[in-house]
Amino acid sequence: MDATLAGHLQELRRGTVVVASLIVLRSPGYGYSLLETLSRAGFDVEANTLYPLLRRLEAQGLLTSSWNTDEARPRKFYRTTEQGDALAGTLRDEWSRIDHAIGDLSKTTGSN
């Protein structure tokens, strides 16, 4: 894959990882489990991208976090806030609208 394509794919994925994370974290989860869930769903995201994203979403009030120290290794669990859930819904609606618009453009111009 050339650098131009890789850059555009990265831009496209960046926003989708936000939406996917907010949706998955409607149920509490920690960073590594989120990485695994996203990976199984087809999202290619690395830990050095995800953890800063989680901190940013928390700072924006879209996630809350708490430490679970019941296990041998403490884990920080994240959960989507009401505001984060509302944003995820709005972003999904917008994604759907854009997807339909691109589909319509493809039909009218004869492109796939």
trRosetta pair geometry for C-beta under 8 A, 3 or more apart (Angstrom, degrees):
i j d omega theta_ij theta_ji phi_ij phi_ji
1 5 5.1 -115 -174 86 94 124
1 6 5.2 115 125 -62 116 92
1 9 7.8 -26 179 5 146 146
2 5 5.2 90 60 14 77 102
2 6 6.9 -143 99 -6 37 94
3 6 5.5 -56 -142 40 32 114
3 7 6.2 35 159 -23 66 106
4 7 5.9 -57 -153 33 27 111
4 8 6.6 20 154 -13 63 107
5 8 5.9 -60 -148 39 32 107
5 9 6.1 31 156 -19 68 108
6 9 5.8 -55 -145 38 29 111
6 10 6.3 33 155 -23 63 106
7 10 5.7 -54 -150 33 29 113
7 11 6.6 30 153 -18 63 103
8 11 5.7 -51 -150 34 35 112
8 12 6.4 35 152 -19 66 106
9 12 5.6 -54 -147 37 33 113
9 13 6.2 28 156 -16 67 110
10 13 5.9 -59 -144 40 28 108
10 14 6.5 46 155 -43 63 98
11 14 5.8 -41 -152 8 30 118
12 15 7.5 -72 -177 34 31 96
12 16 7.0 15 145 -9 65 118
13 16 5.4 -70 -151 43 43 111
13 17 6.0 45 157 -29 79 102
13 43 7.1 138 -159 -150 109 82
13 44 7.0 -50 -143 58 157 83
13 45 7.5 -172 156 -76 123 88
14 17 6.3 -58 -158 26 25 109
14 18 7.4 25 148 -17 59 102
15 18 5.6 -48 -158 28 42 115
15 19 6.7 36 151 -13 70 103
15 91 7.4 -157 172 -164 103 127
16 19 5.7 -53 -150 39 39 109
16 20 6.0 38 153 -19 70 109
16 43 7.0 -159 116 -115 107 112
16 95 7.7 94 -102 -115 83 141
17 20 5.6 -53 -139 42 31 112
17 21 6.0 35 158 -23 65 107
17 38 6.9 38 -134 -148 86 144
17 43 5.9 129 -100 -170 83 134
17 45 5.3 112 -120 -85 135 141
17 49 7.5 -9 146 133 170 119
17 50 7.4 -120 175 -100 131 79
17 53 6.7 -48 122 -155 118 169
18 21 6.0 -58 -148 35 24 110
18 22 6.5 21 156 -15 62 108
18 53 6.9 -135 -89 -168 74 121
18 57 7.1 164 -142 -83 88 121
18 91 7.3 -103 102 -170 107 172
19 22 5.9 -59 -150 38 29 109
19 23 6.3 26 154 -17 65 109
19 88 5.7 125 -147 -140 68 78
19 91 4.8 -144 -95 111 112 133
19 92 6.2 137 -161 -66 130 75
19 95 6.9 1 -79 -36 172 145
20 23 5.8 -59 -149 38 30 111
20 24 6.1 26 158 -16 67 109
20 38 5.8 98 131 -116 135 100
20 41 6.9 175 -154 93 132 149
20 43 5.7 -174 87 -61 172 155
21 24 5.9 -55 -140 40 29 107
21 25 5.9 13 165 -7 65 116
21 34 6.3 43 -129 -172 86 132
21 38 7.3 -13 -76 -75 74 128
21 50 7.6 163 -95 -146 134 92
21 53 6.8 166 -22 128 170 125
21 54 7.2 -137 -174 -86 144 77
21 57 6.9 -151 110 -35 133 167
22 25 6.2 -63 -136 47 23 102
22 26 7.6 54 153 -51 55 79
22 57 7.2 -154 -76 -153 91 144
22 62 6.4 -60 -106 165 114 116
22 63 7.6 -127 -107 -67 72 94
22 80 5.1 93 -162 -111 67 127
22 84 5.0 -154 -140 168 110 100
22 85 7.0 178 168 -89 105 39
22 87 6.6 -103 -148 84 165 98
22 88 3.9 -162 113 -76 129 121
22 91 7.9 97 48 40 146 137
23 26 6.3 -26 -173 -18 36 109
23 80 7.7 45 -69 -52 13 156
23 88 5.4 159 -62 -170 73 143
23 92 7.9 83 -72 -63 125 127
24 27 7.5 -68 166 45 50 83
24 29 6.5 -43 139 27 98 151
24 34 5.9 128 110 -132 140 87
24 37 5.4 134 -145 114 142 145
24 38 7.0 -90 -31 -63 161 81
25 28 7.2 27 -161 -120 73 27
25 29 5.6 -117 -108 37 73 102
25 34 6.7 -4 -67 -102 98 125
25 63 6.3 -9 127 -118 153 111
25 78 5.2 -37 -144 111 137 99
25 79 5.7 -175 165 -131 93 28
25 80 4.6 128 99 -36 91 87
25 84 7.7 -34 87 132 114 146
26 79 7.6 42 -161 -162 16 75
26 80 5.0 -31 -85 36 51 129
26 85 6.4 79 -106 -101 99 107
27 79 7.5 -76 152 -122 14 90
28 77 4.6 28 178 170 111 122
28 78 6.9 163 -148 77 66 34
28 79 4.5 -39 -91 -75 76 104
29 33 4.7 -125 -169 88 105 120
29 34 5.1 127 119 -60 127 87
29 37 7.3 -28 -166 -3 163 144
29 77 6.5 156 82 -148 9 81
29 78 6.4 -29 70 57 63 81
29 79 7.9 123 17 -81 59 61
30 33 5.3 82 58 17 72 105
30 34 7.1 -138 98 -9 32 94
30 68 7.7 -97 -65 27 124 120
30 75 4.3 -43 -102 170 156 119
30 76 6.1 120 -131 73 95 49
30 77 5.2 -64 -70 -94 78 59
30 78 7.0 123 -109 7 34 80
31 34 5.7 -62 -151 35 29 111
31 35 6.4 32 154 -22 67 102
31 47 7.2 75 154 -139 119 90
31 50 6.3 135 -160 122 97 119
31 51 5.7 21 -139 -92 146 84
31 54 6.2 -96 -98 -20 99 163
31 76 7.0 33 -17 70 102 95
31 78 7.4 76 -62 -4 65 121
32 35 5.4 -46 -151 30 37 116
32 36 6.6 36 152 -17 65 102
32 47 7.7 -3 -98 -106 69 115
33 36 5.6 -51 -150 36 36 112
33 37 6.3 37 152 -20 66 106
34 37 5.6 -54 -144 38 32 111
34 38 6.1 30 157 -17 66 107
34 50 6.7 167 101 -175 116 138
34 54 7.7 131 59 -80 162 127
34 78 7.4 -5 -46 49 143 123
35 38 6.0 -59 -147 39 26 108
35 39 6.2 27 155 -21 63 110
35 45 6.8 -132 -130 88 75 98
35 47 6.1 -16 -95 -82 148 77
35 50 5.8 -144 -83 13 92 171
36 39 5.6 -56 -146 36 29 113
36 40 6.4 29 157 -18 65 105
37 40 5.9 -55 -149 35 29 109
37 41 6.4 21 154 -13 63 111
38 41 5.7 -64 -150 42 32 109
38 43 3.9 -60 175 65 95 124
38 45 5.5 -17 123 32 145 122
38 50 7.7 -176 28 -101 155 133
39 42 7.9 90 -180 -36 28 11
39 43 6.6 -85 -75 67 31 70
39 44 7.4 65 -118 -101 71 42
39 45 7.5 -122 -68 42 74 77
45 49 5.4 -121 -169 81 85 126
45 50 5.4 93 143 -62 120 103
46 49 4.9 89 62 9 77 103
46 50 6.9 -154 95 -8 35 93
47 50 5.6 -59 -134 40 33 108
47 51 6.0 27 174 -19 71 107
48 51 7.0 -36 -123 31 24 105
48 52 7.5 21 171 -4 49 108
49 52 6.9 -72 -164 42 27 101
49 53 6.3 25 150 -21 65 117
50 53 5.4 -64 -151 38 33 116
50 54 6.3 34 156 -23 70 103
51 54 5.7 -47 -146 31 34 112
51 55 6.7 33 155 -15 63 103
52 55 5.6 -54 -149 38 36 112
52 56 6.2 37 152 -21 68 105
53 56 5.6 -55 -147 36 31 112
53 57 6.3 29 156 -17 66 106
54 57 5.9 -54 -144 38 30 109
54 58 6.3 31 154 -19 63 107
54 63 6.5 -60 -161 65 70 166
54 65 7.8 82 161 -75 108 131
54 78 5.8 -109 -157 -73 116 158
55 58 5.7 -55 -149 37 30 112
55 59 6.3 32 153 -20 65 106
56 59 5.6 -53 -147 36 32 112
56 60 6.4 26 153 -15 64 109
57 60 5.7 -58 -147 41 32 110
57 62 4.4 -78 -174 71 84 116
57 63 4.5 59 119 0 105 114
57 78 8.0 62 88 -165 120 138
57 84 6.8 64 178 -115 109 126
58 61 7.8 52 179 -66 32 18
58 62 7.3 -94 -74 57 24 69
58 63 4.5 -60 -81 76 68 99
58 64 6.9 108 -133 -108 90 19
58 65 5.6 -18 -116 -15 140 113
58 78 7.0 -106 -73 -127 110 110
61 81 6.1 -62 161 44 67 160
61 83 5.5 13 125 67 102 150
61 84 7.5 -159 121 -48 57 89
62 80 6.9 -34 160 -143 72 72
62 81 5.9 -152 -167 34 22 104
62 83 6.0 -105 -103 101 55 96
62 84 3.4 106 -172 -92 72 100
62 87 6.1 -51 -123 37 116 146
63 78 4.8 -8 -177 -169 129 108
63 79 6.6 143 -158 70 75 34
63 80 6.0 -49 -102 -100 70 41
63 81 6.3 -155 -96 -13 14 89
63 84 5.8 71 -59 -73 54 160
64 78 7.2 152 78 -154 40 57
64 79 5.4 -19 59 61 89 89
64 81 5.6 99 -25 -70 94 96
65 76 5.3 11 -177 177 122 101
65 77 6.5 159 -153 82 67 45
65 78 5.0 -29 -95 -96 87 66
65 79 7.6 164 -87 16 39 70
66 76 7.4 167 85 -153 24 62
66 77 5.6 -18 63 60 74 95
67 74 5.5 2 -174 -177 108 115
67 75 7.2 154 -154 81 60 34
67 76 5.5 -37 -96 -98 67 65
67 77 7.5 152 -110 14 16 78
68 71 6.6 39 126 11 103 97
68 74 6.7 165 81 -154 50 62
68 75 5.1 -11 55 61 101 85
68 76 7.8 177 15 -93 75 17
68 77 5.5 56 -20 -20 111 117
69 74 4.6 -14 -103 -105 72 101
71 74 7.3 163 66 -84 82 29
71 75 6.8 19 48 -2 126 106
80 84 4.1 -138 -162 98 83 127
80 85 5.2 107 137 -60 122 79
80 88 6.9 -17 -152 -19 146 139
81 84 4.5 101 47 5 72 102
81 85 7.0 -131 96 -5 40 85
82 85 5.7 -51 -148 34 30 112
82 86 6.5 32 152 -18 63 104
83 86 5.8 -54 -150 36 31 111
83 87 6.4 31 152 -18 64 106
84 87 5.6 -54 -147 37 32 112
84 88 6.3 37 153 -23 65 103
85 88 5.6 -49 -148 32 32 113
85 89 6.6 33 152 -18 62 103
86 89 5.8 -55 -154 35 32 112
86 90 6.5 30 151 -17 65 106
87 90 5.6 -55 -148 38 34 111
87 91 6.1 31 156 -17 68 108
88 91 5.8 -57 -144 40 29 109
88 92 6.3 32 155 -21 64 106
89 92 5.8 -53 -147 35 29 111
89 93 6.4 30 154 -19 63 105
90 93 5.7 -54 -151 35 31 112
90 94 6.4 29 152 -17 65 107
91 94 5.5 -53 -145 38 34 112
91 95 6.2 40 152 -24 66 103
92 95 5.5 -50 -145 34 32 114
92 96 6.4 34 154 -19 64 104
93 96 5.7 -54 -152 35 31 113
93 97 6.4 32 150 -20 64 105
94 97 5.5 -52 -148 35 34 113
94 98 6.3 33 154 -17 66 105
95 98 5.9 -55 -148 38 29 109
95 99 6.2 33 152 -22 64 108
96 99 5.6 -53 -145 35 30 114
96 100 6.4 29 156 -16 64 105
97 100 5.9 -57 -151 38 29 109
97 101 6.3 29 151 -20 64 108
98 101 5.5 -55 -146 37 33 113
98 102 6.3 31 156 -18 67 104
99 102 6.0 -54 -148 36 29 108
99 103 6.3 31 151 -19 62 108
100 103 5.5 -55 -148 38 32 115
100 104 6.3 35 154 -21 66 104
101 104 5.7 -51 -148 35 31 112
101 105 6.4 33 152 -19 64 103
102 105 5.6 -51 -148 36 34 113
102 106 6.3 37 151 -22 65 104
103 106 5.6 -53 -149 34 31 113
103 107 6.5 30 153 -19 64 104
104 107 5.7 -55 -151 35 33 111
104 108 6.3 22 157 -12 68 109
105 108 6.0 -62 -144 42 29 104
105 109 6.0 5 165 1 67 116
105 111 7.6 -10 125 49 79 117
106 109 6.5 -70 -138 49 22 94
106 110 8.0 -100 172 75 53 11
106 111 4.7 -97 -141 81 72 85
106 112 6.2 -6 -168 152 125 11
107 110 7.9 29 -179 -69 24 30
